Amino acid sequence: QVQLVESGGGLVQPGGSLRLSCAASGMTFRLYVMGWYRQAPGKERELVAGITSGGSTNYADSVKGRFTISRDNAKKVVYLRMDSLKPEDTAVYYCNAELGIKDYWGQGTQVTVSS
């Protein structure tokens, strides 16, 4: 079955960087639109960044210029490079894979930005 496993979260100081990874299995990865979402306590889950099968990307306004999404189809991994992190980036980050009506989620990884 399809599995998405996130890694790379943790505690980082404001201004610091992290790279999240999401390893996929059980799917034809290269065909899927991949995305990173986040959910902070008491808030709705929101799209952070997405990347299509062709490599086109889109970002939430709040992370433009600071975050970079990329994918390695050979390794079946999608990454989220996060720079200049702010306390308001603190959230659980989720990996998502979408293809038509198929929609899969990872278990999430916690990112905490605090001094």
N, C-alpha and C positions, 0 to 999 in steps of 0.2 A: 504494500500500500504506500501511498504518498506520505513522505515525512519531510518536514522542514525543521532543522535544528539550528537555533541561533546560538552564537557565542560572542564573547568579546566585551560584554558589559562590565560595569564596575563603578567604583568611586573615583572621581577625578576632580581636581580643583578647577575653579573658573578660569577660562582661558586655555585649558588643556585640550588634549585630543584623545579620541578613541577610534578604533575601527571595529565595527560589528561585522560578523560573517553569518551567513545563512547557508547551510549545506542541504541540498535537496537530494532526495532519492525516490525511486518508484514512479518517476514521471519523465516525459520527454522535455527536459528543462529548457532547451533552446527555443521552444515554441511559446513558452509562457511569458506573460507580463509579470514582472516581479516588483514588489513594492515593500517599503518599510513604513510602518505605522507606529504611532506611539499613543500611550494613554497615561495621563497623569492622574493622581488621586482626585476623585470628584469631577473629572472632566471626561468628555466624550473621546473616543478613539479618533485620531486624526491621521490623514496621510502626511507623511514626511517627504518621501521621495519615491518615484517610480521609474522603471526602465523597461522599454518594450523589447520584443524579441529582436528588433532591428537596431537596438542600442539608443533610441531616443529617450531623453530623460525629462522629468519634470520635478519641481520642488515646491514645497510650501514656501510662501513668502518669508516666513519667520526663519528659514534655514538657508535661503539662497545666499550663495557666496561663502558659506561656512561648511556645508555638508556636500559630499560627493557620493553618488551611487554608481556602482559599476558591477559588471557581471563577467564571470568566466564560464562560458558554456562547456568547455572541455572538462572542467572540474565540477560543474554543476553547483556553483557557489555565486551568491550575490553579496556584495559588500556595501557597507555604509561607512565612509570616512567622515568623521565629525571633528571639526576644528573649531577653535575659539568658542568652546562650550560655555554655556551660561546656566545659572541655576534654573532658569525656566525650561531648560532642556531635560530636566529630571523627569523620568517617566519609565514605564515598561515599554520596550521597543519590540515590535512584532514583525516578523517576516510574512509576506503574503505572496501567493502564486495564483494567477488567474488566467483561465483560458476558456472563453465562452461561459458556460454555466458552471464550469469547474472552478472552485474557489477553496484554497487551502491556507491554513494558518499554522505558524509555529507556536511554541509554548511561551515565547517571550523571554527577554533578557533585561534585567534592571540596569538602568543608567542613572547614576546619582552625581550631580554636579554641586559640590559644596566645599567650602574651605574649612 
